[in-house]
Amino acid sequence: MQHGNVLIDLIVAVHYAAKQGDKGSVKTLLESLTPEERSQLLFKQDREGNTVLHLAAREGHTEKMKIVLDNITPEQHLQLRSI
């Protein structure tokens, strides 16, 4: 499990990689997280209210969206509908 600033840095890195369409980095960063950290990442919003999925979708990076969605639980899929 990551702690404090390290987790925040990972969240920022995944947001940036998703926006840039960096498939390898998104996958590597997600795989380095625990399920709880992935959940935090999934629902963490940037200053404009965007999640990792919002950023990837906006840029048309559907493969990156699939990587994110493949790394979350069915319950988290349902929670996404409320964002």
NORDA-V749388 format. One record per residue. N is the residue number from 1. D_CENTER is the distance of its C-alpha to the mean C-alpha in Angstrom with 1 decimal. Layout:
N:D_CENTER, N:D_CENTER
This chain:
1:16.2, 2:15.2, 3:17.1, 4:17.1, 5:16.6, 6:15.1, 7:12.0, 8:11.9, 9:12.4, 10:9.5, 11:7.1, 12:9.2, 13:9.3, 14:5.7, 15:6.3, 16:9.6, 17:9.2, 18:7.4, 19:10.3, 20:12.8, 21:12.1, 22:12.2, 23:11.6, 24:13.1, 25:11.1, 26:7.6, 27:9.5, 28:11.4, 29:8.9, 30:7.2, 31:10.9, 32:12.0, 33:10.4, 34:12.5, 35:11.8, 36:12.2, 37:9.8, 38:7.0, 39:8.4, 40:8.5, 41:5.0, 42:4.6, 43:7.8, 44:8.0, 45:9.7, 46:11.2, 47:15.0, 48:15.3, 49:13.4, 50:10.5, 51:6.9, 52:4.2, 53:6.4, 54:9.4, 55:9.2, 56:9.1, 57:11.7, 58:13.8, 59:14.3, 60:15.1, 61:12.7, 62:13.1, 63:12.8, 64:9.2, 65:8.6, 66:10.7, 67:9.1, 68:5.9, 69:8.8, 70:11.0, 71:9.2, 72:9.6, 73:13.1, 74:15.4, 75:15.6, 76:11.9, 77:12.6, 78:15.5, 79:13.9, 80:11.7, 81:15.2, 82:16.0, 83:13.5
